[in-house]
Amino acid sequence: MSTAVSGGVMEQVGPNIIHHVTNSDIAHPILHLPTIFGIDFSVTKHVFMLWLVALLVSVTVIIPVRRYVNGKKMIPSGLANLIEMVIVFIRDSIVRPNVGTRWVNTWSPLIFTLFFFILFSNAIGMIPIFDVLGLLDRFALNTQADSMVNHLLHGGTTATGNFNVTGALAVVTFFTIMIAGTKAHGFIKHWKNLVPHGLAWPVYIILIPIELMGLIVKPFALTMRLAANMTGGHIALLALLSLMAIFGEMFHSTAAGVGVAFVAVPMAVAISGLEIIVILVQAYVFTLLTAVFVGMAINVHH
Amino acid sequence: MEMQATIFLPIGMGLIVIGASLGIGKFASAAAESIARQPEAADKITAAVNLPLFLLEGVAILAEVFTFLMLIL
């Protein structure tokens, strides 16, 4: 990301915001990895954040849980206690009412994984640690413009803000639905359960294409809902903060920019508060909808 | 063509968002009324309202995303 002033502030604001929320260029990745089967495996900004989130989730969840499972105490303490609270809440209010008591233990681990991964990934996107480190690097350390450290410090980002990431999660949901239905009813019967039985045959001509489209549209909606919520929040935040630069440029004085800061920054704080609520809600909604779709495949509605 | 797109796309998005918010408002008011009638069923009613609420919110978000995409491309 160039720091040279190439135009007025007005021309720079838009591309700046777009750079913040989209993935880094595949031609300038953080770490060059070879191209296997035509897919470039280089590590870009979002891929790095994915790895970071995976590492953090594993460390935060696996270590306390293993310590509790292999220990002697009946009652978990510390972090394991908190994790147990969350897990019991998810299992009893999301998984069990939808999936049914028989299959709770089969599908709960997947639902927990989805919930924790999405929650952590959304939340880490809100912490501007990489931007702070980038500031430090620019003014204190001055590493080379092309080094890996410099690329790393161009800002962290929300991994789930990229629709490819959420698309991968939705693909997991898609196959989970099929596997859940197959396990519960058998392969052929799962597909026959797609449409309700006992209707007049002309209805089936319309109903079957609609249900088949629904198979694709439901994971697609899951994808776009999560990605759009995350990206939209960040774009709103960045646009508000860019107001300071825009006003400073429009009136050609620093005082105007600073004056607007007294309005823009509190509004940005409010939007960040809303973002925290949106993070929790979006993780909950993705998990809930996955559980509902799995439940619909297992307990045939109607 | 660009001129017409820039004018009509946001109008379309506004219409979709109006539809979605009217639907959500109706949901919320029906839920509030039924909880007022029968406070013991508050949990079940919340659980029943939860799902369509988020599906409808997804509709509004999808409208935003597609508008943005069509304006860019």
HADDOCK unambig.tbl for C-alpha pairs under 7 A between the chains (distance, minus, plus):
assign (segid A and resid 221 and name CA) (segid B and resid 58 and name CA) 6.95 0.50 0.50
assign (segid A and resid 224 and name CA) (segid B and resid 62 and name CA) 6.59 0.50 0.50
assign (segid A and resid 225 and name CA) (segid B and resid 58 and name CA) 5.44 0.50 0.50
assign (segid A and resid 225 and name CA) (segid B and resid 61 and name CA) 6.32 0.50 0.50
assign (segid A and resid 225 and name CA) (segid B and resid 62 and name CA) 6.71 0.50 0.50
assign (segid A and resid 228 and name CA) (segid B and resid 61 and name CA) 6.63 0.50 0.50
assign (segid A and resid 228 and name CA) (segid B and resid 65 and name CA) 6.42 0.50 0.50
assign (segid A and resid 285 and name CA) (segid B and resid 54 and name CA) 6.96 0.50 0.50
